[in-house]
């Protein structure tokens, strides 16, 4: 959770590290490269989290408005304080939604088309917890109260309905553990 300016800088640096520690250039902007959009999306999201956590209402409202614009443009819908440091998104494409009752750990990779949480309904008792260093493939659905451990890979087009322990590879409908690493 981002509470201080030092936390904000740490989160931004970890996010940048996952993208090669290079800021997008004017060329990226002109060519509409994904990296330009992801950089500004994550930068704004981290500033939004900082302002929300420190109760800066006016600045948070402005950042929230910008965040919603980026969400609609990128088709990635997340809530503040759900993503850990060093998150990496690949490709602007299919609809990606991460519900409010989710906590994703550090250094996770999420591909497009991922839906985490029940779509359309906010359930108070449904909490999804994803550990550190996880890789979530294309079009994965994670539904219900789920705990996914650290260093887990979830294959494309999988539907996760049960907990997954640390150091596993899971895939299928419903997702089953294929290999323990």
N, C-alpha and C positions, 0 to 999 in steps of 0.2 A: 504494500500500500504506500502510495506516495504522500508523505506528510510534510517533508522539508524540501528546500531547494536542492540539497545534496542528493536526496532520493530521486528527485526529478532528473537531475543530471545523470545519475547512475542508470536509471531506466532508459533514458535516451541513448546513452553510450552503449548499453547492452543491445538495444534495438539496432543501432547503427552497425555494431560489430557483426550481427547476423547478416547484414547486407554488404559486407566488405569494407566498412569504414569509409565509404565514399558518399558524399552528398550528391544529389542529382544536379545535373548541369542544365544550362539553357537548351542544349541539344536534346536532352531528355524531355524537357517541357515542350519543345517544338514538335518532336516526333511522337509525343504522347506515350512515352514509355511507361510501363507499369511502375517502375521504381520511383518515378517522380510523384505519382499519386500515393503510393504506399508510404513514402517518406513523410509527406505532408499529413496524411491520415494519422500515422502513428504519433507524429509530433503534436498534432492537435489533440489527439486522445490523451496523451500523457499530461499536457497542460490542463485539459478538462478535469482529469482525475485530481491533479494538484489543487485546482480551484474548488472542486467539490469537497475534498477532504479538509480544506482549510476554511470552508464556509464563506468563500468569496462569491456571493450570489450573483452580482452583475457580470463579473468576468466569466463565471461558470455558465451563465445563460448565453452569453455571446459564443463561448466555445462550444456549447451544446448545439447551437444553431449551425455552426460550421461543421461540427461532427455529423449532424444529420444530413447535411449536403454531401459530405464525402461518403457517407453510408449509402445514399441513394446512387451516387455516381459509380461507386465501386461494387455495389450490391453485396457489401459485407456489413452486416448489422451486429454490432456488439454493444454492450453496456459498459460504462466506466467501472473500473476496479474488478474486471473479470479476467483480464489477460496479464500474465506474468511478464517479467523483463525478458527481452531477447526473443519476442514472438516473431515468427516469420510467416508471411502469407505469400503464396505463389499464385500468380495469374489472376487477372480480373476476368471473371467468367460467370459460372453458375452462382446462384443465390447462396450466400453463406450466412447463417444466423447462429449467434451464441447468446443464449438467454441469460437473464439477470441472475439466476440462481446457480451460476457456473463459476468455478475457479480453475484457471489453467495455470500451471506452473511455469517455471523459467525455461527458456530455450526450446520452445515447442514450435513445430512446423504444422501449418494447417493449409491444405489445398482447397480448391474451390468446391462448392457444392456441399459443404459440411453443415449439418444442422445438429445443434447440441441443445437438448431440452425439448419439451413438448411444444409443438408448433401451435400457436393460437391460445394456449392456456398457460397461465402462470400458476404453478402449483407450489404452495409454500413448503410442502414436505418433500419435494423433489429437488435434490441438490446434486449436481454433477461436479466431481472433483477429479482433475486430471493432473498427474504428477509432472515432474521435470523431464526434459529431453524426450518428449513424445513426438511421434510423427503420425499425423492423421491424414489418410489418403483421400482421393477424390470421392465425392458423393457419399460420405459416411454419415450415418444417423446415430446419435447417441441419445437414448430415451430412457426416462425413469431416474431413480436415485442410483447413480453409478459412481463407483470409485475406480479410477484407472491409475495404476502404479507408475513408477518412474521407468524411463527407458523402454517404452512400449511403442510398437509399430502396429497400426491398424490399417489393414489392406483396403483397397478401393471397393466401393459399393457395399460395404459392410454395414450391418445394423447391430449396434451394441446394446444389449438389454441386461447384461450381467456384469459384475465386477471383473476386472482383469488385474492380476497381480503384477509385480515388478518384473522387468526384463523378459517380456514375452512378445511374440508376434501373434496377432489375432486377425481372423478374416472370416467372411461368410455371412449368411443370413439365417439365423442369428449368429453373431460372431462367436467363434470358438477359438481356443488357444491352439495354434498350429505348432509352435515351437517355443521352448523356454531357452533363453540364451544364458 
